[in-house]
């Protein structure tokens, strides 16, 4: 196995052509493309990152990627292949790294999607193939910071890094370890998905317990959600009904009682999602008002 792959090495220039330098290290030669900033001569020592390019040739780059063997960083998912795994961008000019399906959830609906982020390092196998390897639980524990008590009830964001039956483990933007119990979510986050929630507690070791459910005053009941959807789909972000409308009008148009309508409308008014003006109910920010 080539021990230099996936690492920064220093080699000697042994050949040069119009397009590239050829750098030798331990009897192995790597191609380094020429650039406006390079001017090496035969015998010069050159440092760069060694890898195998998309064309299967040995290459070197001086644009050092975010990760290498033994070093970890969040890397964005740029493609998904159900028969292979997910491709992540680590900063190489002509190559993406694959995180094998063997490292991903059995349930493919929980696989990362394009734009999600995974904490990975590089692993080189016995055939000199470079793979993305997910960070271990110990890695996250080593880099984690203890969360302060004043985070309780604060909004928080993070990346889901481990999915288990007991719940979802998260690395927050503040580098705290977080946990989402299944009772505190409606849908299980994907591996690598960014979550937005709120802190509902701090564990003894400084970890944060997170809820993805809205606060009580933020929750929108079904009837209120229906009214909001009607407003959002209307031409002007409004409808000609208010809490002064007759029960018959409300029943005919919305199919609910006036009592249900008033409670739903009251919920939206309290959250400042709507206003009542001139006999109409209007969205505070109509999707069509921005273009006027």
PEZIKA-V543452 format. One line per field, one symbol per residue. phi: phi as a letter, one per 30 degrees, with the letter a starting at -180 (. if undefined). psi: psi as a letter, one per 40 degrees, with the letter a starting at -180 (. if undefined). Layout:
BEGIN
phi=???
psi=???
END
This chain:
BEGIN
phi=.ddddibdbbbcdcabbdcaccccbhiccbccedbdccacbejddbcaccacdddicdbbbcddddbaejccadbddcabbdcblbcbccjddbaccccdedcceddddcddcejdbbdbbcbcddciccbdcdddddddddcdcddddddeiddabacdcacbedlccbcdedicdbbcdedcacbddddiddcbbbdclcddcidcccccdddedcdcdeddddddddddcddciabdbbdcddeddddddcibdddddddddddddddidbbcbhibcbddbddcddcd
psi=hhedheihihahheihaddiihhhhfehhihhiiieeigiiheihhiihhihideeihiiieghidiaheiiihhhheihhdedaihiheeidfhihhhiddeiidheeeiiihdihihiahhhaeefhhihhiiiddddddeiihhideeheiiiiihhehhideahhihidefihihhidefidhhiiheihihaiheihideeihhiheiiideehhidddddddddddeidefiifhaeeiidddddddeeiidddddddddddddefdiihhfeihiidgheedde.
END
